[in-house]
Structure formats: C-alpha cells, structure tokens
C-alpha cells in the first residue's frame, strides 16, 4: 500500500489491541482519512477525545484488509 503507518507495538488494553491490531500491520485509514505516516496518527488522536469511536482500516502482514470501529482511549495507537 502507498503510505500508511506500520504498527510497531500494541499497548495492552489499548484501542489497537481491542480491535485486533498486530505488530507489523499497516494502518491505512482512520475515519475515512488516509494515514500518511505515524505522526498523522498522533495528531489525529490528539484532536479527538477518549471515548470517541473511529473507523480504522488496516492491512495485515498477510495482505488481508480489515476494518473495525475503535474506541479511543488515553493511550495513543503507536
């Protein structure tokens, strides 16, 4: 995929863990916005409130595209 942000680690109890993100997955979209890099995610999460629900689209290392609704928490997806 063009752009996107590779998941390096998933914090226990985080929004990423709740939707099944794995290290090595590549985040493609958050709430319909293309993820261009990992700093995009940090800025996006800062602009939202804990408890907000966002649609997340990602690709697994196997090349499968997945989509889920994540509820943002205090810890950001990194």
Secondary structure in CASP SS format (residue, H / E / C, confidence):
PFRMAT SS
TARGET T0000
AUTHOR 0000-0000-0000
METHOD secondary structure of the structure
MODEL  1
X C 1.00
X C 1.00
X C 1.00
X C 1.00
X E 1.00
X E 1.00
X C 1.00
X C 1.00
X C 1.00
X C 1.00
X C 1.00
X C 1.00
X C 1.00
X C 1.00
X H 1.00
X H 1.00
X H 1.00
X H 1.00
X H 1.00
X C 1.00
X C 1.00
X C 1.00
X C 1.00
X C 1.00
X C 1.00
X E 1.00
X E 1.00
X E 1.00
X E 1.00
X E 1.00
X C 1.00
X C 1.00
X E 1.00
X E 1.00
X C 1.00
X C 1.00
X C 1.00
X H 1.00
X H 1.00
X H 1.00
X H 1.00
X H 1.00
X H 1.00
X H 1.00
X H 1.00
X H 1.00
X C 1.00
X C 1.00
X C 1.00
X C 1.00
X C 1.00
X C 1.00
X E 1.00
X E 1.00
X E 1.00
X E 1.00
X E 1.00
X E 1.00
X E 1.00
X C 1.00
X C 1.00
X C 1.00
X C 1.00
X C 1.00
X E 1.00
X E 1.00
X E 1.00
X E 1.00
X E 1.00
X E 1.00
X E 1.00
X C 1.00
X C 1.00
X C 1.00
X C 1.00
X C 1.00
X C 1.00
X C 1.00
END
